[in-house]
């Protein structure tokens, strides 16, 4: 009963001293519903970027990247990274359709699926049926940043055709622009961090040709790719970035406001 959960959540928020949100959109919605802005705070959901930054630096050497490409049979062309569970709501199948469309103009683009899930067998079968097996790698689940780093270091972008969550911050930490669906109704709160043209691109929901065009925009345009890479890193860097420090700052702002209101140090 989704309505019951929404009712209880709204009731709790209205009775609380202060409320924290994952992102600014929810805060704005509650302000519009009549809640006082001064008691609403944002603690952006994020991940610790420390190990990602270290792993990214360790794989910055082009010679090391070239050797990794050789070992994994990735060739010298663009690599598109998928980093999430292989489940229907993530729509990894749309990425295969987009890869087929890309092949009409250039056949050197490869896709790496990192993750596990119930859709893997079907995706492998689809890749074979479409003649894409030589251009698709199923790397399995990888949770360690040091093991993720080589795949991301050779990647041109991260693509998630369906619902996108915390993997956006892994991508940004490795300097990967992100492409995902522009249908915000199916997106997780973390997708608020994606700014079209600054750190990634939105595509028309579940349209493989539109997804193919978005991928080609990044892999074919060095200047655009460099701009998006810089934007990705900037999004998760510094005191105001989408990182643990920014998340903690949001919690502290709320705690200090409530403490001051109740006359406590």
C-alpha positions, 0 to 999 in steps of 0.5 A: 500500500504505497499510499500508507507509506506516503501518509506516514512519511508525510505525517512524520516529516510535519511533526519533526523538528527538522528533516533531511533529504537526499537531494534538493528536489524533495526539499523543494517539493515539501516547501511547495506543500507549505513546510517551512524552508528553514527546518528542511535540510539536504544531506546529499547521498554519496559515497567515500571518494578516497579509495576511488581517487587513489585507484584512479591515480594508479591507473592514469598511465596510458601504457598500463591502460594499453596493456589492460586493453590487450589482456582483456581483448578490448582493442583500441576503440571506445569502451562503454561501461555498465556498472549495476545489477543486471536486472530488468529495471536497469534495462541493460538490454537497451544498451545492447540494442544501442550497440547494434545501432552504433555498429551501423556507423562504427564497429570498434565500440565495445560494451563492458557489463560489470555486475550480476543479476537474473538477466545475465543469461538472457543478455548473453544470449541476446548478444550472440543472437545479434552478432555482438559477442565480440564487442561485449564483455561480461566482467561479472560483479566487481566491488573493489575500487582497485579492480574497478579502476582499470575498466573505468580508466579505459572507459569513455562513459558509463551508461545505465539505460534505466534506473540509476542509483549510487553507481553515478558517483562511482562513475564521476569519481573515476572521471566517467561521464554518465548517460541515463534515461531522462525520465525522472519518474523512474530515477533514484534521487542520486540522478539529481547530480547529473547535469546534462551537458556538464557531467553527462547526458540524458537520452529519450527513455528506452529509445535505443537509437537515441541512446546510440546517438548520446554515446556517439556524441561522447566517443566522437567528440574529444572536446565534449568528452573532456568537458564532461569528464571534468564536470564529473570529477568536479561534481564529487570533489571539494567541500560542496561536492557529492561526497561523504564530507558534503553529506556529513555537512548536511547532517551537521547543519540540521543537528546544529539548527535543532540544537540552537532552537532547543537552546542546547550547545 
